[in-house]
Amino acid sequence: MTGDFQLPASAHPIMHDGLTYWLKLRPAPGLLPSRQHLDPLQMPHLLPYAWLLEVHPPGEGMTIPRFRFRLVGSHVDLGFGGPKTGRWLHEIEPDFNSHAAMQSSFVAAATEGRISHRRGKPRFAMNADAAELERLMLPLATNGHDVNMLLGFTIFYDGSGAELQPAL
């Protein structure tokens, strides 16, 4: 599922720490960790950058899984332009279901258990305040195999390359 995924050395330390934390959670080689393995007390410095997406079967007229935000950290809410916990991704980002570049890494993580990392220009309209983002997406599976949640870490950057900060 996850193969020998390696982050680039240039990835933000939060990405490296998130991947290291996820790898430690794996119950055995070849098995994915689950939501129940997550302990916020073991990752306090990651929490502002963390998000959890529930993975649901495709809805009527849809061909890809549906995703609902279960938890969104404060920095991620800042980059999203407001709170998104409890919201469906396809409802807050209407182009998601029809835009292959937006959905490909999410679908691959949900259906194949693939880890992904990306740094670049935001693709979602809700990220309009950010000039750039860096995201790590990791699969979670209650039974160790069938992905039912995604754990992610995202850092948003402003136009000068600094981490996005709340307006004063």
PLY file of the C-alpha trace (Angstrom):
ply
format ascii 1.0
element vertex 168
property float x
property float y
property float z
element edge 167
property int vertex1
property int vertex2
end_header
0.00 0.00 0.00
2.40 2.65 1.15
5.56 1.17 -0.34
8.79 2.92 0.44
7.46 6.46 0.50
10.12 9.11 1.15
9.60 12.80 1.73
12.02 15.13 0.00
14.72 16.41 2.35
13.45 19.94 1.66
9.98 19.17 3.09
8.94 21.27 6.08
9.83 19.70 9.46
6.08 19.37 10.22
5.79 17.02 7.23
8.72 14.92 8.43
7.34 14.81 11.98
3.87 13.88 10.70
5.22 11.01 8.61
7.41 9.78 11.47
4.44 9.87 13.84
2.23 7.95 11.37
4.91 5.32 10.78
5.21 4.73 14.56
1.45 4.17 14.74
1.43 1.28 12.30
0.39 -1.83 14.26
2.55 -4.18 12.13
4.45 -4.12 8.84
2.03 -3.96 5.92
-0.84 -2.65 8.06
-2.14 0.88 8.17
-2.77 2.64 11.48
-6.31 3.64 12.38
-7.96 6.69 13.90
-7.99 4.93 17.29
-4.18 4.91 17.28
-3.97 8.71 17.12
-3.16 10.41 20.42
-3.22 14.22 20.36
-1.04 14.29 23.48
1.78 12.68 21.48
1.61 15.24 18.67
0.73 18.66 20.13
3.04 20.61 17.79
1.36 18.93 14.79
-2.25 19.67 15.76
-2.56 23.17 14.20
-1.53 21.66 10.84
-3.52 18.43 11.09
-6.80 17.42 9.49
-8.85 14.24 9.31
-11.12 13.35 6.42
-13.68 10.58 6.69
-13.85 8.44 3.54
-17.38 7.52 2.43
-18.69 5.55 -0.58
-19.59 7.55 -3.69
-22.94 9.29 -3.50
-25.64 9.21 -6.15
-24.23 10.32 -9.50
-20.65 10.23 -8.15
-17.84 7.92 -9.22
-15.30 8.71 -6.51
-15.43 8.43 -2.72
-16.90 11.31 -0.76
-14.82 13.04 1.90
-16.01 14.83 5.04
-13.79 16.84 7.36
-13.81 15.26 10.81
-11.18 17.53 12.39
-9.35 20.61 11.12
-6.44 22.28 12.94
-6.29 26.04 13.49
-3.61 26.73 10.87
-5.55 24.68 8.31
-8.75 26.59 9.12
-6.77 29.79 8.53
-5.64 28.55 5.11
-9.18 27.35 4.33
-10.58 30.78 5.11
-12.72 29.50 7.99
-13.85 26.38 9.85
-14.56 23.30 7.74
-15.06 20.59 10.39
-18.14 18.53 9.53
-18.33 19.79 5.95
-18.21 17.66 2.78
-15.26 18.42 0.52
-17.36 18.29 -2.66
-19.79 20.84 -1.20
-17.18 23.42 -0.18
-15.12 22.82 -3.33
-17.72 22.27 -6.11
-15.10 21.52 -8.81
-13.59 18.69 -6.76
-15.59 15.86 -8.36
-14.84 16.96 -11.92
-11.25 18.17 -11.59
-8.75 15.29 -11.86
-5.80 17.31 -10.50
-7.79 18.19 -7.37
-9.07 14.71 -6.62
-6.34 12.30 -7.78
-4.24 12.16 -4.60
-7.33 11.99 -2.37
-8.83 9.14 -4.40
-5.49 7.27 -4.54
-5.10 7.58 -0.77
-8.66 6.39 -0.17
-8.76 3.53 -2.68
-5.13 2.38 -2.81
-3.77 3.49 0.57
-1.25 5.74 -1.18
0.70 8.39 0.72
1.13 11.70 -1.06
3.10 14.88 -0.57
2.79 18.06 -2.58
4.12 21.58 -2.41
2.82 24.14 -4.84
0.08 26.56 -5.72
-3.24 25.81 -4.02
-5.80 24.14 -6.30
-8.87 24.79 -4.16
-10.74 28.09 -4.33
-11.12 28.03 -0.53
-7.32 28.44 -0.27
-7.37 31.81 -2.04
-5.47 33.63 0.73
-2.45 31.36 0.38
0.17 31.74 -2.32
1.53 28.24 -1.76
0.86 25.18 0.35
2.61 22.00 1.42
0.51 18.93 2.17
1.13 15.39 3.39
-1.76 12.91 3.16
-1.67 9.56 5.00
-4.22 6.71 4.91
-5.87 5.29 8.04
-7.81 2.02 8.20
-9.71 0.58 11.14
-8.97 -2.97 9.95
-5.42 -2.16 8.81
-6.30 -2.52 5.11
-9.46 -0.73 3.95
-8.95 3.02 4.15
-11.79 4.79 5.94
-10.04 8.01 6.98
-7.21 10.24 5.79
-4.81 12.04 8.11
-3.23 15.11 6.63
-0.89 17.90 7.53
-0.94 21.19 5.61
1.11 24.35 5.86
-0.02 27.44 3.99
2.46 30.11 2.86
1.96 33.76 1.99
3.39 35.55 -1.04
6.78 36.06 0.64
7.15 32.33 1.40
6.47 32.74 5.11
3.95 30.61 6.96
0.48 32.16 6.67
-0.43 34.08 9.83
-3.79 35.37 11.07
-4.52 39.01 10.30
-4.10 41.28 13.30
0 1
1 2
2 3
3 4
4 5
5 6
6 7
7 8
8 9
9 10
10 11
11 12
12 13
13 14
14 15
15 16
16 17
17 18
18 19
19 20
20 21
21 22
22 23
23 24
24 25
25 26
26 27
27 28
28 29
29 30
30 31
31 32
32 33
33 34
34 35
35 36
36 37
37 38
38 39
39 40
40 41
41 42
42 43
43 44
44 45
45 46
46 47
47 48
48 49
49 50
50 51
51 52
52 53
53 54
54 55
55 56
56 57
57 58
58 59
59 60
60 61
61 62
62 63
63 64
64 65
65 66
66 67
67 68
68 69
69 70
70 71
71 72
72 73
73 74
74 75
75 76
76 77
77 78
78 79
79 80
80 81
81 82
82 83
83 84
84 85
85 86
86 87
87 88
88 89
89 90
90 91
91 92
92 93
93 94
94 95
95 96
96 97
97 98
98 99
99 100
100 101
101 102
102 103
103 104
104 105
105 106
106 107
107 108
108 109
109 110
110 111
111 112
112 113
113 114
114 115
115 116
116 117
117 118
118 119
119 120
120 121
121 122
122 123
123 124
124 125
125 126
126 127
127 128
128 129
129 130
130 131
131 132
132 133
133 134
134 135
135 136
136 137
137 138
138 139
139 140
140 141
141 142
142 143
143 144
144 145
145 146
146 147
147 148
148 149
149 150
150 151
151 152
152 153
153 154
154 155
155 156
156 157
157 158
158 159
159 160
160 161
161 162
162 163
163 164
164 165
165 166
166 167
